[in-house]
Amino acid sequence: MKNDFVSKGRSVSDLKVHLVLVTKYRRKAFTIKMLDRLHVIIEELLEKWDCKLVDFNGEDDHIHCLFQYHPDIELSKLVNNLKSVSSRKLRQEYSEHLADIYWKEVFWSGSYFVASCGGVTVSTLRKYIEGQSKPGS
């Protein structure tokens, strides 16, 4: 991962997040075509939020997204938007396939996993911070 700093207003940042979304009841709902379509949906949604998709992949019951965002974005609101819009679009575009899997208008599990991702390890960052020169030294 290279450093792609984002400059906005008075801040410069490089915040990346690993997001995992799981299908409701961990049902094996995805086909290859659905994953390809979801990749496009997620990328377009992130662009609308001024975010950047770094990587995307998935299996038949979950997806992984790595994306960059700016600190003025509320991450929980972004994730909820990604889930609701992608769910609606997938249910519209693949209704016949999903009718065999879900009897209600659901797609994602109510929960999600998110972890921050940095360019350096915490121990490297701690050494850098501890090594700063104090005034007068």
C-alpha positions in Angstrom: 0.0 0.0 0.0 1.5 3.3 -1.0 0.8 6.5 0.8 -1.9 8.5 -1.1 -2.4 11.5 1.2 -5.7 13.2 1.0 -5.7 17.0 1.5 -9.0 18.5 2.3 -9.6 21.8 4.0 -7.0 22.2 6.7 -6.1 18.6 7.1 -4.0 16.0 5.4 -4.8 12.4 6.1 -4.2 8.8 5.0 -6.9 6.7 6.7 -7.7 3.3 5.3 -10.2 0.8 6.6 -10.8 -2.9 6.1 -14.5 -3.6 5.9 -16.1 -7.1 6.0 -19.8 -7.5 5.2 -21.5 -10.8 5.6 -24.7 -12.0 4.0 -27.8 -12.4 6.3 -27.7 -15.9 8.0 -24.3 -16.4 6.2 -26.2 -17.6 3.2 -24.1 -18.4 0.1 -25.9 -15.8 -2.0 -23.1 -14.5 -4.3 -22.4 -15.5 -7.8 -19.3 -14.3 -9.7 -21.5 -11.9 -11.7 -23.0 -10.5 -8.4 -19.6 -10.0 -6.9 -18.4 -8.2 -10.0 -21.5 -6.0 -10.0 -21.1 -5.3 -6.2 -17.5 -4.2 -6.8 -18.8 -1.5 -9.2 -21.6 -0.5 -6.8 -19.3 -0.2 -3.9 -16.7 1.7 -5.9 -19.3 4.2 -7.2 -20.8 4.7 -3.7 -17.4 5.4 -2.2 -16.6 7.9 -4.9 -19.8 9.8 -4.0 -18.5 10.0 -0.4 -15.1 11.3 -1.7 -13.5 8.0 -0.7 -11.3 5.7 -2.8 -11.7 1.9 -3.1 -8.2 0.3 -2.8 -9.1 -3.3 -3.0 -12.2 -5.5 -3.2 -12.9 -9.3 -3.1 -15.4 -11.7 -1.8 -16.6 -15.3 -1.4 -20.1 -16.7 -1.7 -21.2 -15.4 1.7 -19.1 -12.3 2.5 -17.0 -9.5 1.0 -13.8 -7.6 1.9 -13.3 -3.9 1.0 -10.2 -1.9 1.7 -10.9 1.8 1.2 -9.5 5.3 2.0 -11.6 8.0 3.6 -11.3 11.4 5.1 -11.6 12.1 8.8 -14.7 14.3 8.4 -16.7 11.3 7.3 -18.7 9.4 10.0 -17.6 5.8 9.2 -20.7 4.2 10.7 -23.0 6.3 8.4 -20.8 5.5 5.4 -21.0 1.7 6.2 -24.8 1.9 6.7 -25.1 3.7 3.3 -22.9 1.1 1.6 -25.0 -1.7 3.1 -28.5 -0.2 2.4 -27.8 1.0 -1.2 -25.9 -2.2 -2.2 -28.6 -4.4 -0.7 -31.4 -2.5 -2.6 -29.5 -2.6 -5.9 -28.6 -6.3 -5.6 -32.2 -7.3 -4.6 -33.5 -5.3 -7.6 -31.0 -6.6 -10.2 -30.8 -10.2 -8.9 -34.3 -10.7 -7.6 -35.0 -14.0 -9.2 -31.7 -15.5 -7.8 -32.2 -14.1 -4.4 -35.9 -15.1 -4.1 -34.6 -18.7 -3.7 -32.4 -17.7 -0.8 -34.3 -15.0 1.1 -38.0 -14.8 1.7 -37.8 -11.2 3.1 -36.2 -8.1 1.7 -32.9 -8.6 3.4 -29.4 -9.1 2.2 -26.6 -8.2 4.7 -26.2 -9.3 8.3 -27.1 -6.5 10.7 -23.4 -6.4 11.9 -20.1 -5.7 10.2 -16.4 -5.9 10.8 -14.2 -2.8 10.4 -10.5 -2.3 11.2 -8.2 0.6 10.7 -5.2 -0.1 8.4 -2.0 2.0 8.6 1.2 2.2 6.6 3.3 1.2 9.6 3.0 -1.0 12.6 2.1 0.4 16.0 5.5 -0.5 17.4 7.2 1.4 14.6 5.0 4.4 15.2 5.6 4.3 19.0 9.4 4.3 18.4 9.1 7.3 16.1 7.0 9.2 18.6 9.3 8.3 21.5 12.3 9.3 19.5 11.1 12.9 19.0 13.5 15.6 20.3 12.2 17.4 23.4 12.6 21.2 23.6 16.1 22.1 24.9 17.7 18.8 24.3 
